[in-house]
Amino acid sequence: MDKERLLLWIRAVLIFTPSSKRIWEVSANYDDIVEFMTALDDHMVSGLNDKELQRIGKYSLKDAEIIKKRCEELGINIYCYESEGYPDRLKRIANPPAVLYTYGNLDFLNDKCVISVVGSREPSEYSVKITKHICADLIRRNCLLASGFAGGIDQIANRIAIENNSRPIAVCGIALDCDYPKGSNELKKQIAENGVVISEYFPGYKPFGNAFVNRNRILTGLSNAVLFTECSKESHGLDNVNHAISQGKQVFVVPPHDIYDSRYFGQRDLIRNECQPVFGAEDIVYSLGNERYQSLRLVESLGEFTLPAEDSAILNNGEPKTVKHRKSKRKVPDSKTVSETEVVKPTPEPDLSGLDDTQKSICKLLKSGNMLADEIAAKLGMDISDVLAQLTELELYGTVKSYPGKMFGL
């Protein structure tokens, strides 16, 4: 895309601030970033608050140019919402980042199965070992690993990807030029060599307190599923569950090592709330379940592999163990196979009488087909929590039905 459009996107984020959904709310009636920014400068955009009005005059294209030049000096790539290579998956979430800053390129993400790995910053020895084991096995099954680049489990997942010649993905909750966690710059370079390090914050920007919560919507948005390997009841990583549910992503949980140890109470509660317990990478791969993921099965030629002795000993009550991979007997049905006698009946028109305007708008959207809650929120410019509340009411009325993966239809 041309330089001017990129600068307009950067300036728009300066005005509305990174991670804010306001940029999408106020631009909903404009088809083009040029049209929107022109209307903004002409004071033709309605619904702006005082701070936004002040920032229109404060930030110009020169400020955007300074950010672009600084990124060039640091070797940081810039992707805006309409850039080639901007991940398709992020365009489907309710509040996609308008601009992304990266070490490395994003062009490998769209056609890959990505698993986000979430866990404690100070994990137990058992959790470290089980994380290494499952992550290495996911890579053998052609999955990519993503993390929020905090300490502990997050960076373990990134290092396992590097060690296994995979393409690691790290989503940061702070600008890329900041050495956070402290001493992690070298790891960022290693990740960028084969994968990508991502932030929605431009160099020098100091994000507010919700930066890591905002990061998590990007992390889950890029992923097909989320895996928790250790978390307490107070873990900030549990916010990923809310994003995953609203985006229709599955949540997997390693069962607690000790059900009476508070370090694992987050996992305990996730399992109580019907998140899926897993005992290995195969559980995750087969739960994803459709034809697209058949390539994720471990190829028979791998035969068997032996865990490092120190890892294997902890996983097998002190005794090293060789792990054999056998061809699974489970069969995934071919979605294209339809009985010749099967007849598809037309869906009857839903009765919208008695519904309020918002509920009618949701139903009209669903006439075109099933949608994720996040997609509905994005199309209607609504907060995801409000959309979920309305969908719950519509379910109770019998107007809307929920399907696996937080998909909704009439």
Secondary structure, DSSP 8 states (H G I E B T S, - for coil): --HHHHHHHHHHHHHH-TT-THHHHHTTT-SSHHHHHHHHHTT---S--HHHHHHHHH--HHHHHHHHHHHHHHT-EEEETTSTT--HHHHTSSS--SEEEEES--TTSTTSEEEEEEE-SS--HHHHHHHHHHHHHHHHTTEEEEE---TTHHHHHHHHHHHTT---EEE-SS-TTS--STT-HHHHHHHHHHSEEEESS-TT----TTHHHHHHHHHHHH-SEEEEEE--TT-GGGHHHHHHHHHT-EEEE---S-TT-GGGHHHHHHHHTT-EE-SSHHHHHHHH-SGGGGGGS--GGG-EEE--HHHHHHHTTTS--EEE----------TT---TT-----------TT--HHHHHHHHHHTT--EEHHHHHHHHT--HHHHHHHHHHHHHHTS-EEETTTEEE-
